[in-house]
Amino acid sequence: MALIESPEAANRLARAIASDLSLYNEQKIIEGILNDNLFSLLNSEIEEGRALYKSRVTEVLYEHTNFYNLAIVDVLVKPKGHVKSKIW
């Protein structure tokens, strides 16, 4: 499989991975927001997604863009803004 070279396609991939993380880890995400330990609680899942992302995009895109991290915030965290938490 050819590596993704397009920034738009890399961004779509990052958001798709984050969407899958959100879908399959809903309860852990809510628990992590409630207890202010979201990133440590989901560390292995987030890093597994990051490894997948890195394996599918060119090194230049991986090193010089922030698509994966932005997708984690936009797709995984922002939609849970309704969860009561001391972090917001």
N, C-alpha and C positions, 0 to 999 in steps of 0.2 A: 504494500500500500504506500502510495506517495505521501510525503509529508505535506502538511498544509502550509502554504506560502502566503495566502491572502489574510490580511488583518481581519477582514469581515468574517471569513470562515473560521479563523482562530477564536474570535469573540463568540461566535455561535457555538462552537465546540465547548468553550469554557462555560457558557451559560447552560448548555445541555447537561454537562457533568454536574454542575451545581444544582440543577433542577432534579436530577436523579438522586443526589445526596439529600435534598429536601424531601423528596417523595418517600424515600426508604428510611429516613431517620427523623420523622416528624416529632415523635415523643422525646427523643434525645435532644432535639433542637429546643423544644419548649423547656425541658428540664435544664438545659444549659443556660438559657436566657434567664430563667427564674433564679438559678443559683450562681449566676455570673461566672460560669466556667465553660461556656459554649465551646471555645476553641480547644481547650484541653480535653473536654469530653468527646469531641468529634475529631481529635487530632489524627487518628489512624485513617478514618474515612476521608478526611480532607487531603491528607498526604497521598493516599491511594489515588484519589481523583487528580491530584497535581501530577503524579507520575504518569497517569494515562494521558493527561493533557500534554505534558512534556514529550511523551513518546510519539505524539501525533502531529506536532508542529515543528517548524524549522527552529534551529537553535537561535537564529536572529530574532524571530518572533518571541520565543520564550524569554530570551535575555533582555529584550528591549521593550516589552509591553507588560502591562499589568492586568491583562484580561482575566486570568484565573482568579486573582485576589478580588478584583472588582465584582466578578460574578458571584463569588461566595457572599459578599456583602449584599449585593443587589437581589439575588435570588434566594439565598438562604436566610439572611438576617432581616432585611427590610420588611418582607411580608409578615413577619412576626412582631411588628411594632405594637400590636394590640395586647401582647402578653405583658402583664404587669411585672415590672422588674425595677430594681434599684439602679440599673445601669442607664435608664433613660427616664 
